[in-house]
Amino acid sequence: MSSTELPFVPPANVLPKVGTVRVAEGERLRSVELPGVTLTVRSRPPAREGLPPALFVHGLGGSSQNWSALMALLDGAVDGEALDLPGFGDSPPPDDGNYSVTGHARAVIRYLDASGRGPVHLFGNSLGGAIATRVAAVRPDLVRTLTLVSPALPEIRVQRAAVPTGLLAVPGVALLFTRITREWTAEQRVRGVMALCYGDPGRVTPEGFSNAVQEMERRLRLPYFWDAMARSARGIVNAYTLGGQQGLWRQAERVLAPTLLVYGGRDQLVGFRMAQKAARAFRDSRLVTLPDAGHVAMMEYPETVALAFRELLEGAGELGAQRARRAGRADAGGDAVDEEGTDESMGG
């Protein structure tokens, strides 16, 4: 994208602070500086020590807040963290301006390598699903299970409602859209997003809607908001055109981790028809279809997604191992050592 298409974006170290990000009860935010990128990480203390780590990756235009409901339901099963991708949520843009799927995946890998939390239970929604798929394929040593909610994997027949998002990738369209929608209120924008992403927008509580409006108002004041959206949309489109070993479907076939796939029957952005193809592509997969869900099932039906994930853990032997470790600690007076092994790194 040329420098004339969108307003100049200042370096991350001089970006204005436009407002505080909402933190739900029990959550914490922290900023992590890594080579070439600074990430905001949302976490909540696990119900007890020794739980396996999990990392949640949001989709295009989203943030770590998209996972708050599911993280709260899983705090007794995993030690959860959700990150804001570069340029989204409270994370500043990446130093190199790379918003490709590979660029985002590199940021996730850098965080996992730096934190030493891997292998993790990795979650991804939409764009985050494509990113998580790439991470699991190239760094299997970092992923113990993979949970994908409406992952943005290539489709031959794109959903009609997804066309405007794809058009953001066209040079000049983002600037044109900002001009056309200049008079739109944050409330109007949020209603449009919810109508697009939810199977039933009526499931959103008044408090949830109010919080979303406040967050939208904050983001619209960020000088890089539309730049991050447009470049990330272009990153998805470019990823769809890649072939060979870099193709997302080919990488899905390389994933070794047990995989949970969640698709919504009312998803307007990712075709429900892709569910069976995904189930065939991921070698060790479980498929959950929610007929009434839209694009963000973890926000609409967090209890159902949490139950499906716990069943994935049970099937992978994780819950049994956790119970055994707890029993061992009890027998040893609480001082037993966690000796759970990790997958051997296969590189990328």
TIVEXMAR-251537 format. One record per residue (C-alpha): residue number from 1; residue in one letter; x, y, z. Coordinates in nm, 3 decimals. Example, Ala and Ser with C-alpha at 12.3 -4.5 7.8 and 13.67 -1.06 7.14 Angstrom:
BEGIN
<1, A, <1.230, -0.450, 0.780>> <2, S, <1.367, -0.106, 0.714>> 
This chain:
BEGIN
<1, M, <0.000, 0.000, 0.000>> <2, S, <0.145, 0.334, -0.096>> <3, S, <0.205, 0.606, 0.159>> <4, T, <-0.060, 0.823, -0.008>> <5, E, <-0.349, 0.586, 0.055>> <6, L, <-0.381, 0.632, 0.428>> <7, P, <-0.268, 0.894, 0.678>> <8, F, <0.093, 0.883, 0.792>> <9, V, <0.140, 0.644, 1.082>> <10, P, <0.403, 0.761, 1.331>> <11, P, <0.651, 0.518, 1.487>> <12, A, <0.516, 0.308, 1.774>> <13, N, <0.723, 0.495, 2.031>> <14, V, <0.547, 0.825, 1.954>> <15, L, <0.191, 0.699, 1.904>> <16, P, <-0.070, 0.886, 2.109>> <17, K, <-0.242, 0.716, 2.402>> <18, V, <-0.607, 0.743, 2.302>> <19, G, <-0.776, 0.574, 2.595>> <20, T, <-0.769, 0.278, 2.827>> <21, V, <-0.858, -0.072, 2.715>> <22, R, <-1.129, -0.253, 2.907>> <23, V, <-1.011, -0.525, 3.143>> <24, A, <-1.275, -0.765, 3.273>> <25, E, <-1.284, -0.871, 3.636>> <26, G, <-1.005, -1.118, 3.705>> <27, E, <-0.805, -1.022, 3.395>> <28, R, <-0.467, -0.854, 3.368>> <29, L, <-0.295, -0.670, 3.083>> <30, R, <0.075, -0.639, 3.023>> <31, S, <0.297, -0.519, 2.741>> <32, V, <0.569, -0.747, 2.603>> <33, E, <0.851, -0.606, 2.392>> <34, L, <0.993, -0.844, 2.133>> <35, P, <1.226, -0.795, 1.835>> <36, G, <1.036, -0.578, 1.588>> <37, V, <0.704, -0.588, 1.769>> <38, T, <0.535, -0.500, 2.099>> <39, L, <0.238, -0.711, 2.206>> <40, T, <-0.029, -0.653, 2.466>> <41, V, <-0.114, -0.978, 2.645>> <42, R, <-0.437, -1.038, 2.838>> <43, S, <-0.434, -1.306, 3.106>> <44, R, <-0.629, -1.430, 3.402>> <45, P, <-0.485, -1.626, 3.694>> <46, P, <-0.566, -1.998, 3.659>> <47, A, <-0.785, -2.166, 3.915>> <48, R, <-0.482, -2.355, 4.044>> <49, E, <-0.113, -2.394, 3.974>> <50, G, <0.025, -2.643, 3.726>> <51, L, <-0.238, -2.608, 3.457>> <52, P, <-0.113, -2.633, 3.097>> <53, P, <-0.073, -2.302, 2.911>> <54, A, <-0.310, -2.181, 2.640>> <55, L, <-0.284, -1.893, 2.393>> <56, F, <-0.580, -1.729, 2.216>> <57, V, <-0.545, -1.542, 1.884>> <58, H, <-0.826, -1.313, 1.760>> <59, G, <-0.945, -1.236, 1.408>> <60, L, <-0.944, -0.937, 1.173>> <61, G, <-1.061, -0.624, 1.354>> <62, G, <-1.085, -0.808, 1.684>> <63, S, <-0.874, -0.809, 1.997>> <64, S, <-0.790, -1.023, 2.296>> <65, Q, <-1.123, -0.917, 2.446>> <66, N, <-1.295, -1.153, 2.201>> <67, W, <-1.175, -1.442, 2.417>> <68, S, <-1.266, -1.309, 2.763>> <69, A, <-1.582, -1.518, 2.804>> <70, L, <-1.417, -1.842, 2.695>> <71, M, <-1.103, -1.778, 2.900>> <72, A, <-1.314, -1.735, 3.213>> <73, L, <-1.489, -2.067, 3.149>> <74, L, <-1.160, -2.249, 3.096>> <75, D, <-0.959, -2.109, 3.387>> <76, G, <-0.995, -2.443, 3.563>> <77, A, <-0.855, -2.634, 3.265>> <78, V, <-0.578, -2.412, 3.125>> <79, D, <-0.355, -2.120, 3.218>> <80, G, <-0.488, -1.884, 2.952>> <81, E, <-0.340, -1.583, 2.776>> <82, A, <-0.479, -1.390, 2.479>> <83, L, <-0.270, -1.149, 2.276>> <84, D, <-0.354, -0.844, 2.069>> <85, L, <-0.202, -0.894, 1.726>> <86, P, <0.025, -0.612, 1.604>> <87, G, <-0.186, -0.309, 1.513>> <88, F, <-0.498, -0.440, 1.692>> <89, G, <-0.638, -0.404, 2.041>> <90, D, <-0.375, -0.226, 2.247>> <91, S, <-0.073, -0.349, 2.047>> <92, P, <0.104, -0.088, 1.830>> <93, P, <0.185, -0.159, 1.464>> <94, P, <0.480, -0.386, 1.384>> <95, D, <0.805, -0.203, 1.313>> <96, D, <0.824, -0.343, 0.958>> <97, G, <0.458, -0.284, 0.870>> <98, N, <0.417, -0.653, 0.785>> <99, Y, <0.054, -0.756, 0.840>> <100, S, <0.069, -1.076, 0.636>> <101, V, <-0.049, -1.406, 0.784>> <102, T, <0.317, -1.506, 0.802>> <103, G, <0.406, -1.177, 0.973>> <104, H, <0.136, -1.228, 1.236>> <105, A, <0.239, -1.592, 1.282>> <106, R, <0.599, -1.478, 1.332>> <107, A, <0.482, -1.247, 1.612>> <108, V, <0.299, -1.536, 1.783>> <109, I, <0.605, -1.760, 1.752>> <110, R, <0.834, -1.490, 1.889>> <111, Y, <0.609, -1.448, 2.189>> <112, L, <0.592, -1.822, 2.258>> <113, D, <0.967, -1.860, 2.220>> <114, A, <1.037, -1.562, 2.445>> <115, S, <0.786, -1.660, 2.713>> <116, G, <0.890, -2.026, 2.721>> <117, R, <0.525, -2.127, 2.765>> <118, G, <0.514, -2.372, 2.479>> <119, P, <0.381, -2.615, 2.392>> <120, V, <0.043, -2.446, 2.439>> <121, H, <-0.317, -2.519, 2.365>> <122, L, <-0.348, -2.279, 2.072>> <123, F, <-0.681, -2.116, 1.981>> <124, G, <-0.759, -1.906, 1.673>> <125, N, <-1.066, -1.740, 1.527>> <126, S, <-1.102, -1.627, 1.164>> <127, L, <-0.770, -1.461, 1.067>> <128, G, <-0.639, -1.595, 1.398>> <129, G, <-0.736, -1.942, 1.277>> <130, A, <-0.519, -1.904, 0.967>> <131, I, <-0.234, -1.773, 1.184>> <132, A, <-0.270, -2.059, 1.433>> <133, T, <-0.275, -2.314, 1.150>> <134, R, <0.052, -2.177, 1.015>> <135, V, <0.213, -2.175, 1.360>> <136, A, <0.106, -2.535, 1.426>> <137, A, <0.239, -2.647, 1.087>> <138, V, <0.583, -2.484, 1.103>> <139, R, <0.644, -2.512, 1.479>> <140, P, <0.471, -2.828, 1.604>> <141, D, <0.692, -2.814, 1.913>> <142, L, <0.494, -2.509, 2.029>> <143, V, <0.142, -2.657, 1.998>> <144, R, <-0.012, -2.938, 2.202>> <145, T, <-0.370, -2.896, 2.073>> <146, L, <-0.526, -2.664, 1.817>> <147, T, <-0.875, -2.514, 1.841>> <148, L, <-1.003, -2.323, 1.537>> <149, V, <-1.328, -2.125, 1.540>> <150, S, <-1.437, -2.036, 1.185>> <151, P, <-1.078, -2.034, 1.056>> <152, A, <-1.007, -1.814, 0.754>> <153, L, <-0.886, -2.088, 0.520>> <154, P, <-0.907, -2.047, 0.140>> <155, E, <-1.247, -2.087, -0.023>> <156, I, <-1.322, -2.114, -0.395>> <157, R, <-1.665, -1.956, -0.353>> <158, V, <-1.627, -1.672, -0.103>> <159, Q, <-1.927, -1.577, 0.111>> <160, R, <-2.105, -1.277, -0.040>> <161, A, <-2.102, -1.095, 0.294>> <162, A, <-1.722, -1.135, 0.307>> <163, V, <-1.663, -0.945, -0.018>> <164, P, <-1.647, -0.597, 0.144>> <165, T, <-1.376, -0.721, 0.382>> <166, G, <-1.180, -0.858, 0.090>> <167, L, <-1.218, -0.527, -0.094>> <168, L, <-1.030, -0.355, 0.188>> <169, A, <-0.723, -0.525, 0.043>> <170, V, <-0.756, -0.329, -0.281>> <171, P, <-0.530, -0.021, -0.284>> <172, G, <-0.728, 0.295, -0.218>> <173, V, <-1.048, 0.126, -0.097>> <174, A, <-0.971, 0.174, 0.274>> <175, L, <-0.926, 0.547, 0.227>> <176, L, <-1.243, 0.566, 0.019>> <177, F, <-1.435, 0.375, 0.286>> <178, T, <-1.315, 0.608, 0.561>> <179, R, <-1.442, 0.905, 0.359>> <180, I, <-1.779, 0.744, 0.286>> <181, T, <-1.836, 0.641, 0.648>> <182, R, <-1.694, 0.954, 0.811>> <183, E, <-2.035, 1.048, 0.955>> <184, W, <-2.113, 0.703, 1.091>> <185, T, <-2.127, 0.685, 1.470>> <186, A, <-1.941, 0.422, 1.668>> <187, E, <-2.279, 0.275, 1.761>> <188, Q, <-2.376, 0.236, 1.394>> <189, R, <-2.044, 0.069, 1.318>> <190, V, <-2.079, -0.176, 1.607>> <191, R, <-2.432, -0.270, 1.503>> <192, G, <-2.303, -0.341, 1.154>> <193, V, <-2.017, -0.556, 1.282>> <194, M, <-2.245, -0.753, 1.512>> <195, A, <-2.501, -0.809, 1.236>> <196, L, <-2.217, -0.949, 1.024>> <197, C, <-2.042, -1.159, 1.289>> <198, Y, <-2.321, -1.291, 1.512>> <199, G, <-2.577, -1.553, 1.415>> <200, D, <-2.817, -1.369, 1.646>> <201, P, <-2.706, -1.017, 1.748>> <202, G, <-2.985, -1.025, 2.006>> <203, R, <-2.763, -1.248, 2.220>> <204, V, <-2.538, -0.949, 2.291>> <205, T, <-2.622, -0.799, 2.630>> <206, P, <-2.672, -0.422, 2.670>> <207, E, <-2.349, -0.412, 2.873>> <208, G, <-2.164, -0.602, 2.602>> <209, F, <-2.292, -0.364, 2.335>> <210, S, <-2.194, -0.060, 2.541>> <211, N, <-1.845, -0.200, 2.594>> <212, A, <-1.809, -0.266, 2.221>> <213, V, <-1.911, 0.092, 2.137>> <214, Q, <-1.654, 0.231, 2.379>> <215, E, <-1.385, 0.012, 2.226>> <216, M, <-1.485, 0.119, 1.874>> <217, E, <-1.463, 0.485, 1.974>> <218, R, <-1.115, 0.423, 2.111>> <219, R, <-0.995, 0.243, 1.799>> <220, L, <-1.127, 0.505, 1.560>> <221, R, <-0.894, 0.756, 1.727>> <222, L, <-0.590, 0.541, 1.651>> <223, P, <-0.400, 0.683, 1.351>> <224, Y, <-0.317, 0.335, 1.223>> <225, F, <-0.661, 0.171, 1.262>> <226, W, <-0.756, 0.153, 0.895>> <227, D, <-0.400, 0.082, 0.785>> <228, A, <-0.386, -0.227, 1.007>> <229, M, <-0.728, -0.340, 0.883>> <230, A, <-0.644, -0.293, 0.515>> <231, R, <-0.302, -0.452, 0.527>> <232, S, <-0.426, -0.749, 0.731>> <233, A, <-0.715, -0.797, 0.486>> <234, R, <-0.461, -0.794, 0.206>> <235, G, <-0.257, -1.047, 0.403>> <236, I, <-0.555, -1.287, 0.409>> <237, V, <-0.614, -1.245, 0.035>> <238, N, <-0.247, -1.304, -0.040>> <239, A, <-0.241, -1.613, 0.182>> <240, Y, <-0.535, -1.755, -0.013>> <241, T, <-0.333, -1.735, -0.335>> <242, L, <-0.023, -1.914, -0.206>> <243, G, <0.039, -2.264, -0.333>> <244, G, <0.283, -2.541, -0.256>> <245, Q, <0.406, -2.590, 0.098>> <246, Q, <0.304, -2.234, 0.192>> <247, G, <-0.062, -2.295, 0.104>> <248, L, <-0.284, -2.292, 0.410>> <249, W, <-0.463, -2.615, 0.319>> <250, R, <-0.130, -2.789, 0.264>> <251, Q, <-0.015, -2.660, 0.602>> <252, A, <-0.339, -2.783, 0.762>> <253, E, <-0.247, -3.132, 0.642>> <254, R, <0.091, -3.099, 0.818>> <255, V, <-0.057, -3.020, 1.160>> <256, L, <0.019, -3.296, 1.408>> <257, A, <-0.168, -3.162, 1.710>> <258, P, <-0.518, -3.288, 1.795>> <259, T, <-0.748, -3.028, 1.642>> <260, L, <-1.095, -2.903, 1.735>> <261, L, <-1.287, -2.734, 1.453>> <262, V, <-1.590, -2.515, 1.534>> <263, Y, <-1.813, -2.384, 1.254>> <264, G, <-2.132, -2.178, 1.272>> <265, G, <-2.430, -2.247, 1.051>> <266, R, <-2.508, -1.874, 1.023>> <267, D, <-2.151, -1.764, 0.957>> <268, Q, <-2.156, -1.491, 0.690>> <269, L, <-1.778, -1.471, 0.654>> <270, V, <-1.656, -1.833, 0.649>> <271, G, <-1.864, -2.082, 0.456>> <272, F, <-2.030, -2.351, 0.667>> <273, R, <-1.966, -2.585, 0.372>> <274, M, <-1.593, -2.566, 0.451>> <275, A, <-1.639, -2.759, 0.776>> <276, Q, <-1.618, -3.105, 0.618>> <277, K, <-1.317, -3.007, 0.406>> <278, A, <-1.138, -2.886, 0.717>> <279, A, <-1.225, -3.206, 0.903>> <280, R, <-1.061, -3.404, 0.623>> <281, A, <-0.756, -3.178, 0.600>> <282, F, <-0.654, -3.184, 0.968>> <283, R, <-0.537, -3.540, 1.032>> <284, D, <-0.648, -3.565, 1.397>> <285, S, <-0.961, -3.353, 1.410>> <286, R, <-1.293, -3.323, 1.587>> <287, L, <-1.570, -3.120, 1.422>> <288, V, <-1.837, -2.928, 1.612>> <289, T, <-2.106, -2.751, 1.410>> <290, L, <-2.337, -2.497, 1.573>> <291, P, <-2.636, -2.432, 1.344>> <292, D, <-2.735, -2.102, 1.510>> <293, A, <-2.387, -1.957, 1.557>> <294, G, <-2.223, -1.695, 1.341>> <295, H, <-1.856, -1.613, 1.291>> <296, V, <-1.759, -1.580, 1.659>> <297, A, <-1.900, -1.889, 1.829>> <298, M, <-1.664, -1.845, 2.126>> <299, M, <-1.848, -1.517, 2.199>> <300, E, <-2.201, -1.635, 2.116>> <301, Y, <-2.184, -1.983, 2.266>> <302, P, <-1.880, -1.985, 2.497>> <303, E, <-2.020, -2.264, 2.716>> <304, T, <-2.060, -2.496, 2.416>> <305, V, <-1.711, -2.420, 2.287>> <306, A, <-1.565, -2.469, 2.636>> <307, L, <-1.735, -2.808, 2.666>> <308, A, <-1.606, -2.913, 2.324>> <309, F, <-1.253, -2.812, 2.422>> <310, R, <-1.271, -3.008, 2.746>> <311, E, <-1.381, -3.311, 2.543>> <312, L, <-1.079, -3.254, 2.317>> <313, L, <-0.858, -3.256, 2.627>> <314, E, <-1.024, -3.573, 2.748>> <315, G, <-0.970, -3.741, 2.413>> <316, A, <-0.606, -3.632, 2.405>> <317, G, <-0.551, -3.767, 2.756>> <318, E, <-0.487, -3.420, 2.900>> <319, L, <-0.762, -3.417, 3.163>> <320, G, <-0.666, -3.762, 3.287>> <321, A, <-0.305, -3.649, 3.319>> <322, Q, <-0.413, -3.339, 3.513>> <323, R, <-0.617, -3.549, 3.755>> <324, A, <-0.325, -3.787, 3.805>> <325, R, <-0.090, -3.498, 3.878>> <326, R, <-0.332, -3.349, 4.130>> <327, A, <-0.365, -3.689, 4.299>> <328, G, <0.014, -3.719, 4.305>> <329, R, <0.050, -3.379, 4.467>> <330, A, <-0.209, -3.472, 4.728>> <331, D, <-0.028, -3.797, 4.808>> <332, A, <0.304, -3.611, 4.831>> <333, G, <0.169, -3.332, 5.044>> <334, G, <0.145, -3.090, 4.752>> <335, D, <0.510, -3.106, 4.649>> <336, A, <0.497, -3.349, 4.356>> <337, V, <0.693, -3.245, 4.048>> <338, D, <0.510, -3.200, 3.716>> <339, E, <0.690, -3.435, 3.478>> <340, E, <0.461, -3.404, 3.177>> <341, G, <0.660, -3.436, 2.855>> <342, T, <0.644, -3.211, 2.550>> <343, D, <0.643, -3.284, 2.179>> <344, E, <0.982, -3.306, 2.019>> <345, S, <1.052, -3.007, 1.796>> <346, M, <1.026, -3.082, 1.427>> <347, G, <1.137, -2.739, 1.311>> <348, G, <0.972, -2.551, 1.031>> 
